[in-house]
Amino acid sequence: MPYAFRYLLPEEFVTVEDPSTVEGWTEALTELMPGADVVERAQSAESMRRRLPMFLERDDTLVDIAMCLGAERVRNEDKLSYGLLVVSVRPSTHGERLLAAEGIYRAKERCFFAGEPEAEELDFALGKGLRGRQDMLLATKLPSGPGVMSASLRTVELRAGEQASAGTEDSTTQKIPMALLQLIVPAPVDYCAYVTIATPSVYLLDSYSERLAHIGRTFIFDVPNVVMEANGHRTG
């Protein structure tokens, strides 16, 4: 799929240069976790490589993937901050971009968390964000044009097989909170760009929403078939 755009990631994100291999994930984790146990880091890399398809549709083209890992201050307490960021493109036959953004908004409203009938809504203060809702859809005007920003908070199940791949001994199913933030930006022609952030650090929803908004403000579509890379911008 021909695509051409640029954007700037927040500096705390480390890009996974080759997400199809364990080595690619291990290299990124080594930068994020320099003092971690080598075996645990390798197990985490394999687990993350296998879970990547969870964030992609069948007709997606993967453009970029990055991670951040650290600590952030929440109500006078240091909390773990971990996020996985995926940038992809998907074919679209839209014409006028504003109408396309409105159509995406309606589709997301109907199909949010499609295929996850067992998902449960979260209900605690730190997980609701400033607006106090579990689901949010927002049509937005970016420098590159109209877009749609969405957020959803759910409790999802981590199956026993996934736990084993992560190197844990617990064989039971565990429920964990998960926030999924996504920005959809229609290109001038033929495709839409998707920026997705998944994080179990739901108490940092506002912080990750700001990161996603930052990426959206740096998003620039180039002339089709022109590939550019400058000043730290990631280019499709």
C-alpha positions as a printed NumPy array, in Angstrom:
array([[  0.   ,   0.   ,   0.   ],
       [  1.553,   3.367,  -0.998],
       [  1.525,   5.813,   1.909],
       [  3.516,   8.896,   2.861],
       [  3.319,  10.694,   6.19 ],
       [  5.48 ,  11.88 ,   9.07 ],
       [  4.969,  12.154,  12.821],
       [  7.011,  12.628,  15.975],
       [  6.892,  10.176,  18.893],
       [  7.285,  11.359,  22.506],
       [ 10.904,  10.922,  23.579],
       [ 10.095,   8.263,  26.204],
       [  9.045,   5.787,  23.472],
       [ 11.669,   3.365,  22.133],
       [ 11.053,   2.061,  18.618],
       [ 11.106,  -1.705,  17.939],
       [ 13.117,  -1.762,  14.721],
       [ 12.221,  -5.356,  13.748],
       [  8.974,  -6.429,  15.481],
       [  8.836,  -9.723,  13.546],
       [ 11.783, -11.124,  15.53 ],
       [ 12.475, -11.759,  19.214],
       [ 15.817,  -9.997,  18.757],
       [ 14.053,  -6.803,  17.712],
       [ 11.916,  -6.767,  20.869],
       [ 14.887,  -7.753,  23.045],
       [ 16.913,  -4.814,  21.743],
       [ 14.147,  -2.364,  22.647],
       [ 13.622,  -3.952,  26.073],
       [ 17.354,  -3.796,  26.754],
       [ 17.225,  -0.03 ,  26.268],
       [ 14.127,   0.295,  28.455],
       [ 15.22 ,  -2.225,  31.126],
       [ 19.041,  -2.227,  31.177],
       [ 19.254,  -3.909,  34.595],
       [ 16.647,  -6.632,  34.022],
       [ 17.394, -10.357,  34.147],
       [ 18.435, -11.614,  30.708],
       [ 16.126, -14.67 ,  30.787],
       [ 13.084, -12.66 ,  31.913],
       [ 13.775, -10.05 ,  29.247],
       [ 13.93 , -12.739,  26.542],
       [ 10.656, -14.276,  27.747],
       [  8.981, -10.867,  27.719],
       [ 10.277, -10.204,  24.196],
       [  8.816, -13.471,  22.887],
       [  5.486, -12.8  ,  24.605],
       [  5.195,  -9.305,  23.134],
       [  6.129, -10.469,  19.65 ],
       [  3.334, -13.047,  19.731],
       [  0.744, -10.563,  20.996],
       [  1.343,  -7.929,  18.321],
       [ -1.39 ,  -9.295,  15.973],
       [ -3.951,  -8.466,  18.699],
       [ -3.632,  -4.79 ,  17.754],
       [ -3.845,  -5.196,  13.963],
       [ -6.674,  -5.953,  11.549],
       [ -6.116,  -8.465,   8.768],
       [ -5.717,  -5.78 ,   6.066],
       [ -3.474,  -3.49 ,   8.139],
       [  0.032,  -2.545,   7.035],
       [  2.321,  -2.121,  10.051],
       [  4.308,   1.124,   9.9  ],
       [  5.839,   1.495,  13.335],
       [  5.807,   0.005,  16.816],
       [  7.307,   1.451,  19.985],
       [  7.241,   0.987,  23.767],
       [  7.665,   3.084,  26.883],
       [  8.405,   1.82 ,  30.381],
       [  9.093,   3.76 ,  33.546],
       [  7.425,   5.41 ,  36.519],
       [  5.112,   8.42 ,  36.791],
       [  3.844,  10.322,  39.792],
       [  0.16 ,   9.755,  40.595],
       [ -1.286,  11.386,  43.699],
       [  2.099,  11.576,  45.436],
       [  2.913,   7.962,  44.593],
       [  5.162,   6.478,  41.894],
       [  3.179,   4.222,  39.545],
       [  4.369,   1.885,  36.796],
       [  3.923,   3.421,  33.359],
       [  3.952,   0.927,  30.492],
       [  2.567,   1.493,  27.007],
       [  2.701,  -0.218,  23.614],
       [  2.251,   2.038,  20.583],
       [  1.342,   0.757,  17.109],
       [  1.086,   2.816,  13.922],
       [ -0.605,   1.168,  10.941],
       [ -2.41 ,   2.051,   7.732],
       [ -5.585,   0.577,   6.304],
       [ -7.093,   0.905,   2.799],
       [ -9.992,   3.313,   2.439],
       [-11.931,   4.583,  -0.567],
       [-12.986,   7.821,   1.122],
       [-13.114,  11.032,  -0.831],
       [-13.765,  14.105,   1.292],
       [-11.866,  13.657,   4.557],
       [-14.331,  15.373,   6.869],
       [-17.112,  13.009,   5.808],
       [-14.728,  10.083,   6.218],
       [-13.957,  11.151,   9.796],
       [-17.665,  11.348,  10.588],
       [-18.19 ,   7.86 ,   9.147],
       [-15.323,   6.467,  11.234],
       [-16.832,   8.051,  14.334],
       [-20.156,   6.312,  13.762],
       [-18.529,   2.963,  12.979],
       [-16.428,   3.057,  16.141],
       [-19.469,   3.964,  18.211],
       [-21.308,   0.856,  16.993],
       [-18.405,  -1.609,  17.02 ],
       [-16.339,  -0.607,  20.031],
       [-14.577,  -3.671,  21.464],
       [-16.191,  -5.833,  18.803],
       [-15.507,  -9.516,  19.374],
       [-15.047,  -9.135,  23.122],
       [-18.478,  -9.872,  24.615],
       [-16.886, -10.924,  27.908],
       [-15.166,  -7.566,  28.473],
       [-16.212,  -5.807,  31.658],
       [-16.392,  -2.076,  32.24 ],
       [-14.011,  -0.644,  34.801],
       [-15.479,   1.316,  37.674],
       [-12.932,   3.117,  39.8  ],
       [-11.999,   6.783,  40.067],
       [ -8.474,   6.691,  38.617],
       [ -9.632,   4.724,  35.585],
       [-12.318,   7.125,  34.412],
       [-10.299,  10.1  ,  33.212],
       [-11.351,  13.703,  33.527],
       [-14.66 ,  13.196,  31.741],
       [-15.716,  10.316,  33.992],
       [-16.673,   7.858,  31.223],
       [-15.299,   4.452,  30.314],
       [-15.748,   5.029,  26.555],
       [-15.021,   8.245,  24.716],
       [-15.168,   9.234,  21.052],
       [-14.017,  12.649,  19.932],
       [-13.972,  14.131,  16.439],
       [-10.894,  16.342,  16.266],
       [ -9.28 ,  18.841,  13.896],
       [ -5.553,  18.221,  13.421],
       [ -2.982,  20.183,  11.393],
       [ -3.15 ,  17.354,   8.844],
       [ -6.961,  17.422,   8.691],
       [ -9.939,  15.885,  10.542],
       [ -9.58 ,  12.778,  12.683],
       [-11.258,  10.692,  15.359],
       [ -9.795,   9.985,  18.793],
       [-11.24 ,   7.164,  20.887],
       [-10.588,   5.71 ,  24.325],
       [-11.934,   2.614,  26.028],
       [-11.328,   1.072,  29.439],
       [-12.096,  -2.57 ,  30.076],
       [-11.113,  -5.505,  32.244],
       [ -9.761,  -8.232,  29.957],
       [ -8.696, -11.808,  30.601],
       [ -5.102, -12.997,  30.331],
       [ -5.243, -16.693,  29.455],
       [ -3.031, -19.308,  31.066],
       [ -1.035, -19.887,  27.864],
       [ -0.161, -16.19 ,  27.651],
       [  0.961, -16.167,  31.26 ],
       [  3.205, -19.16 ,  30.67 ],
       [  4.82 , -17.447,  27.688],
       [  5.583, -14.459,  29.897],
       [  7.536, -16.722,  32.231],
       [  5.089, -16.949,  35.135],
       [  4.08 , -20.115,  36.937],
       [  0.465, -19.212,  37.636],
       [ -1.756, -21.293,  35.342],
       [ -5.051, -19.615,  36.216],
       [ -6.819, -16.994,  34.148],
       [ -6.15 , -13.481,  35.402],
       [ -8.269, -10.395,  34.799],
       [ -6.346,  -7.187,  34.216],
       [ -7.46 ,  -3.607,  33.459],
       [ -6.573,  -2.307,  29.999],
       [ -6.901,   1.076,  28.329],
       [ -6.981,   1.261,  24.537],
       [ -6.484,   4.693,  22.958],
       [ -6.658,   5.229,  19.214],
       [ -6.333,   8.086,  16.758],
       [ -7.688,   7.576,  13.232],
       [ -6.563,  10.058,  10.576],
       [ -7.899,   9.811,   6.996],
       [ -5.196,  10.501,   4.397],
       [ -5.988,  12.739,   1.399],
       [ -6.68 ,   9.584,  -0.665],
       [ -6.889,   5.799,  -0.473],
       [ -6.071,   4.996,   3.185],
       [ -6.413,   5.918,   6.849],
       [ -3.606,   6.033,   9.412],
       [ -4.203,   4.419,  12.822],
       [ -2.194,   5.306,  15.928],
       [ -3.013,   2.921,  18.8  ],
       [ -1.725,   2.939,  22.384],
       [ -2.504,  -0.023,  24.657],
       [ -1.628,   0.219,  28.338],
       [ -2.462,  -1.601,  31.57 ],
       [ -1.522,   1.635,  33.4  ],
       [ -5.143,   2.803,  33.398],
       [ -4.482,   5.223,  36.258],
       [ -2.398,   7.195,  33.711],
       [ -5.191,   7.522,  31.154],
       [ -4.896,  11.312,  30.961],
       [ -1.121,  11.111,  30.524],
       [ -1.386,   8.624,  27.655],
       [ -4.203,  10.629,  26.062],
       [ -1.869,  13.625,  26.015],
       [  0.829,  11.518,  24.351],
       [ -1.59 ,  10.418,  21.642],
       [ -2.743,  14.004,  21.097],
       [  0.905,  15.078,  20.807],
       [  1.488,  12.544,  18.017],
       [ -1.648,  13.749,  16.254],
       [ -0.458,  17.366,  16.318],
       [  2.825,  16.368,  14.619],
       [  1.125,  14.262,  11.921],
       [  1.832,  15.494,   8.374],
       [  0.802,  13.814,   5.112],
       [  3.35 ,  14.161,   2.316],
       [  2.869,  14.048,  -1.427],
       [  2.007,  10.401,  -2.332],
       [  5.   ,   8.182,  -3.106],
       [  7.418,  10.659,  -1.522],
       [  9.219,   9.219,   1.499],
       [ 10.881,  11.678,   3.852],
       [ 12.722,  11.36 ,   7.127],
       [ 14.12 ,  14.359,   8.952],
       [ 14.511,  15.849,  12.391],
       [ 13.595,  12.65 ,  14.219],
       [ 10.273,  12.162,  12.375],
       [  9.129,   8.65 ,  11.605],
       [  8.086,   8.389,   7.953],
       [  5.77 ,   5.985,   6.163]])
